[in-house]
Amino acid sequence: MELRGKPVADQITAQVKQDVQALQEKGVWPKLTIIRVGEKPDDLSYERVACSRMQQCGILTEEIALAADCSQETFIAALQEKNNDPSVHGILLLRPLPPALSGMEEMLAPQKDVDCATATALGRMFAEDPGAFAPCTAQAVMEMLAYYEVPLRGMDVTVIGASLVVGKPLSELLTTADATVTTCHLQTRDVAKHTRQADIVISAAGCPGLIQPDMLRRGVVVIDVGINVRADGSICGDANFLSCEQVASKITPVPGGVGSVTTSVLAKHVVQAAWQNSFPTK
Ligand code: NAD
């Protein structure tokens, strides 16, 4: 069974649209500001897709493009202005920032940090704060698993990838959902040993051809977060889809899988931030 992202994204988007309408009836127009430093093609394409999803949901967007060599002072001034602007509910920093701005993401106001860029937001997520925003891609994987009714409680899950953006927070979300999680990374001695014992294998390594069918137990669920560009410009995941599909009970395609859910999660977080920032409960 192929687990496609579109129905999941459609379901989240439909709910977000209703929430946007409810906010507008209370006089709040949810708004996302995207801050990009430089012109990296990956950033430009994600920004385009994110803006189109926000538009589909009725969320206002504002794009701020800073020069690739902008100073720390310029970056902080742009960020502080949006931190202090009450009409902005969420801020998305396209990451990674250039080395000269490394660590500057910590200046982002935690209540507007809709993609979990700051240590404060990560800490809130680890502390299971219900108002916290997990990184959108990690949350998109959780939304996929929930939509396709993949049970997590007591399951053995192997996550390949331990970045702060995807792998580590995802391992934490899965642990919170009562799975038993093994996290692999580049220094893992034998990745296949860990994937073969898993009920669910999630790859977020960015390594095409990493997951082969002989690394999988029959009936496993495979979630492929990897987005890799082949020499001919086409996109593929980390799993060898056609051969892994023969072994897995469920598998996500790339493209058309997790990637299509990420921006709908971002929209959901903007709306949640708009509620929390406009109508604080305490
Ligand atoms: P990253 O480079 O920051 O981290 C990769 C992680 O995978 C590291 O922990 C590394 O140790 C591990 N790894 C790499 N190769 C490995 C191997 N051969 N064996 C075991 N571990 C290995 O990357 P990232 O930002 O976490 O992104 C991971 C992948 O997910 C990329 O392909 C990226 O394009 C994709 N991604 C997709 C979305 C989306 O679907 N919307 C969003 C973000 C990232």
Residues whose N, C-alpha, C, O or C-beta is under 5 A from the ligand:
A	BS01	NAD	T137 I160 G161 A162 S163 V165 V166 G167 C184 H185 L186 A204 A205 G206 C207 V225 G226 I227 N228 V258 G259 T262
